[in-house]
Amino acid sequence: TAGALLKKKGLRCTDPRLRTLDIILAGDRPLSHAEIEQRLEPRLDRVTLYRVLGDLAESGLLRRITTGAATRYGVSGHAHAHFTCDACGITTCLETVPVPRPALPLRYVVDGIELNLSGLCPGCSKAHFSEEPEAEGK
């Protein structure tokens, strides 16, 4: 639960933190500040929400996913790729896409890798899918 996660990170279980984290945990994809704000009922002050998201990201509970247009927030976990659609702007977690670990020179220590892909999502690229071999046999 949100409360247990906050306590594990040593954060106070305030109402804004609990409600914000609950929304992100319930989401099926990373959400922007505006998307989180729209889902919060009753709404939080915009500055309070920025502060809460910052606290949750700094604690390691959330991961900031920065793409060209916006920053989105998702639950921290294992390294995985993200895909942002250039048409609709939705960012999706690509759990099955492996994230390569680069070979670095001696004494470099990696503490995080971000792999952000962009293009058209399946919903916005119907033309692309009609060209796949499977569709040609129809």
N, C-alpha and C positions, 0 to 999 in steps of 0.2 A: 504494500500500500504506500501511498504518498507519505504518510506520517512516518512509517518505518524507514523509508529511504532518507527522509530528512534527518531523522534521529541518528541514523548510521553515519551520516556525514557531519554530525555535530551542529546541525542547523535547527533553529527554533521552528516549531510547527505553527506558524502564523496562518491566519485564514487566507491571505493572498498567495502565500507559497503553496499551501495545500490545494487550493482550487486551481492554480496555474499548473502545478505538476500533475494533478488528476486529468486535466484536459490533454496535456501532452502524452501522458501514459495511455489514454484512451484513443489517441489518434493513430491512424494507420500509415502516417507519413509525417515528415518534419513540417512544422507549422511556422509561419511568419508571425511577427508581433501583431499585425492587423488581424490575422486569422484567429489567434489566441484571444485577442481583445473581443472579437465578435462572439466567440463561444462562451465567454465569461458572463454569467448572470448571477447576481448583479455585477455590472461592469466595475473594473478597477480604474482608477486614475491612470492615465497613459504613462506618467513618470513612474508611478509605483510599479506598473507592470515591467517597464524597462529595468528598474532596480531589481525586481524579483528574478527576472530572466538572467540578469547579470550575476546575481548571487548563486543561482542554480548552476549556471555554466562554470563559474569560478570554482565551485565546490566539486565539479566533475560529474554531477548528476545529469547535466544536459551537455550536448555537444552543439556548438555553433557551426552551422553550415552556411558559408558565405558564397553566394553566387553573384553574378554580375548585378542583378537587380535588387536583391534582398538578402537579409540574413534570416535563416530559418533555424528552428530549435528542435532537436530530437533527443531521444534518450541515449545516453552514452552506453557504449557496449563494445563489442569487437569491431575492428576496422572493417569497413565495407564501403563500396562505391555509392555515390549519389548521382542521380540523373535529373537535370532540370530541363523541362520542355521550353523551347524558345517561343512557342506559340501561346500556350496557356499558363506558363509560369509555375506549374506544379513541380515540386521536387519529390522524387521517389527514392527510397532506399533500395539498393540492388544487393540484397543479401548474398546472392549466389555468385556475384562477380568477384573473383579473387583480386585482392589488392597486392600488387607486387612490392616486395621489400627491396629497395635499391642497395647495391653493394657500395658502402661508403668507405672513404679513407680511414685509416687508423685513428682512434680516439674520438670519432664522431659517434654520438649516441642518439638514436631516434626515439622520441617520445610520442610521436604522433604522425600519421600520414593521412592526407585528405586526397581522395580521388573524386573529383567532380566532373561529370560528363554532361554535355548539353547537346541538344538536337530536338527531334520531334518525338513525343510520346506516342504509344499505339493509337490513342484516341485522335490524335492530330495528324497522323500519317497514314490514313487509309490507302492512299495511292501506293505507298511503299509496300504495304502488306499484300496488295493485289498483284504485285510483281513477284512474289515469292514462288518458288517451284511448286509448292503444294497447291497454290491457287491456279497455276497454269493448266493443270490436268482437268479442271472443271469445265 
